[in-house]
Amino acid sequence: MTKQTYPPRIMYIECKGEDLHGPARIGRVTFSRMGATLHYSDKSFGRLGGSGFKANYSEVETGEHYWISGPRRDGTDRLYKSDLPVEIDEDVREEYWTKIRKKPEWKDRKTTSLSTTTRPNATSLTRE
């Protein structure tokens, strides 16, 4: 049996919860040895395998649904168009803006949106 390993990767992570637009972040995830489980912050995510509604992963502990994908160069990471800001973790910010988005002049920006719109009563997707 071949031992497979996956390197950590910058990913887009959006909590789908009860809405089409949930709190979202750009952060570095790690993978289980075979890549079936993703880990971000203190959460673990398993694939839904096509059984999710507007989601592709669920948090292992709570079952809450998430959309997790590689970040797009054009910044349109949300599954549905929205001007809600997407926070970028500090430890990936410079790499995200310079290598993925190809906008090194924006490397100090903390969100992907120019808008400061926030959704009332939104559950925060925080990194601890």
PLY file of the C-alpha trace (Angstrom):
ply
format ascii 1.0
element vertex 128
property float x
property float y
property float z
element edge 127
property int vertex1
property int vertex2
end_header
0.00 0.00 0.00
1.37 3.43 -0.99
1.64 6.07 1.69
0.01 9.22 0.35
0.43 12.65 1.91
-1.02 16.00 0.99
0.75 19.28 1.76
-1.11 22.06 3.62
-2.99 24.34 1.23
-4.67 27.74 1.25
-8.42 27.17 0.88
-11.71 29.06 0.90
-13.94 27.95 3.83
-17.59 29.05 4.05
-20.07 27.93 6.69
-23.36 27.23 4.91
-25.41 26.82 8.10
-28.93 27.97 7.38
-28.29 30.36 4.50
-26.79 30.56 1.02
-24.23 33.11 2.26
-22.41 32.24 5.45
-19.35 33.57 7.24
-16.24 32.77 5.22
-12.45 32.80 5.50
-9.37 32.17 3.45
-7.00 30.03 5.51
-4.52 27.18 5.45
-5.96 23.70 5.82
-4.16 20.45 6.45
-5.25 17.06 5.21
-5.43 13.63 6.73
-2.87 11.18 5.38
-5.22 9.94 2.66
-6.82 13.35 2.07
-10.35 12.37 3.09
-10.49 14.75 6.06
-9.55 18.44 6.12
-8.45 20.25 9.27
-8.75 23.98 9.85
-8.28 25.70 13.18
-9.82 23.34 15.72
-12.31 21.80 13.28
-12.22 18.64 11.14
-14.27 18.30 7.95
-15.38 15.18 6.08
-16.55 15.06 2.46
-20.27 14.93 1.82
-19.76 13.06 -1.44
-22.53 14.85 -3.32
-25.13 14.45 -0.58
-24.92 18.04 0.68
-27.24 20.88 -0.34
-25.00 23.76 -1.48
-22.13 22.25 0.51
-19.33 19.76 -0.09
-18.02 19.12 3.46
-19.47 18.80 6.93
-17.82 19.49 10.25
-17.17 16.09 11.83
-18.20 17.09 15.35
-21.38 19.08 14.63
-22.46 17.96 11.15
-22.74 21.62 10.06
-22.31 22.05 6.29
-19.50 23.99 4.61
-18.36 24.92 1.13
-14.57 24.40 0.98
-12.58 24.91 -2.20
-9.34 26.22 -3.56
-9.37 30.02 -3.78
-9.98 31.56 -7.19
-7.58 34.01 -8.75
-10.46 36.40 -9.53
-11.66 36.32 -5.90
-15.14 34.97 -6.67
-14.88 32.18 -4.12
-18.42 32.18 -2.75
-20.74 29.59 -4.25
-23.25 32.40 -4.90
-22.39 35.98 -5.82
-22.21 38.25 -2.78
-20.47 41.41 -1.68
-20.09 40.11 1.89
-16.46 40.30 2.98
-14.31 37.18 3.22
-11.70 37.40 5.98
-8.15 36.31 5.23
-6.08 34.69 7.98
-3.00 36.73 8.79
-0.61 33.81 8.31
-1.69 33.36 4.66
-2.49 36.95 3.71
0.69 37.85 1.82
0.84 34.51 -0.02
-2.85 34.78 -0.95
-2.52 38.28 -2.42
0.82 37.75 -4.16
0.72 34.15 -5.40
-2.99 33.40 -5.82
-4.59 36.75 -6.63
-1.45 38.24 -8.26
-2.08 41.58 -6.51
0.96 42.19 -4.28
-0.09 45.80 -3.76
-3.07 44.49 -1.74
-1.01 42.25 0.57
-2.08 44.15 3.70
-5.82 43.84 3.02
-7.63 41.68 5.59
-10.70 40.87 3.47
-11.40 40.12 -0.17
-14.26 42.61 -0.42
-14.06 46.35 -0.89
-17.45 46.52 0.79
-17.79 46.72 4.57
-21.23 45.10 4.45
-21.89 42.68 7.27
-24.90 40.47 7.76
-26.77 40.92 11.05
-26.89 37.86 13.28
-24.29 36.00 11.19
-22.45 33.23 12.97
-18.76 33.96 12.96
-16.32 31.50 11.41
-13.33 32.30 13.55
-9.89 30.88 13.80
-8.78 30.07 17.30
0 1
1 2
2 3
3 4
4 5
5 6
6 7
7 8
8 9
9 10
10 11
11 12
12 13
13 14
14 15
15 16
16 17
17 18
18 19
19 20
20 21
21 22
22 23
23 24
24 25
25 26
26 27
27 28
28 29
29 30
30 31
31 32
32 33
33 34
34 35
35 36
36 37
37 38
38 39
39 40
40 41
41 42
42 43
43 44
44 45
45 46
46 47
47 48
48 49
49 50
50 51
51 52
52 53
53 54
54 55
55 56
56 57
57 58
58 59
59 60
60 61
61 62
62 63
63 64
64 65
65 66
66 67
67 68
68 69
69 70
70 71
71 72
72 73
73 74
74 75
75 76
76 77
77 78
78 79
79 80
80 81
81 82
82 83
83 84
84 85
85 86
86 87
87 88
88 89
89 90
90 91
91 92
92 93
93 94
94 95
95 96
96 97
97 98
98 99
99 100
100 101
101 102
102 103
103 104
104 105
105 106
106 107
107 108
108 109
109 110
110 111
111 112
112 113
113 114
114 115
115 116
116 117
117 118
118 119
119 120
120 121
121 122
122 123
123 124
124 125
125 126
126 127
